[in-house]
Amino acid sequence: MQSDVDDLRVPRPAPRRFWWHAILFAGCVLLANGLVGERGLLERVRARRSYAEAAEDLGRLRQQNVRLRETVHNLRTDPATIEAVAREELGLIRRGEILVSVRNLKR
């Protein structure tokens, strides 16, 4: 009769199996967090890309600043540069020069 009772009992899961599943689940959660979390791999890749773009922009802006400083220096000190700007932007001419305006008569 004892053997009949033993056969009717529901087998309990082994404690080792529970802990193995718990550790596997925790590992999956940590892996997912490491990939897509706030400080995960994908965020680091985005941050590096953003940093590289910002560094390129900074380099371009520094080069533009150098060119602008040269232009300012030339506008303050170089008579030929001052004359070129006066002719182009203000439409000024030298004494003795004749201004000829050409208009397109076709409409």
Secondary structure, 3 states (H helix, E strand, C coil): CHHHHHHHCCCCCCHHHHHHHHHHHHHHHHHHHHHHCCCCHHHHHHHHHHHHHHHHHHHHHHHHHHHHHHHHHHHHHCHHHHHHHHHHHHCCCCCCCCCCCCCCCCC
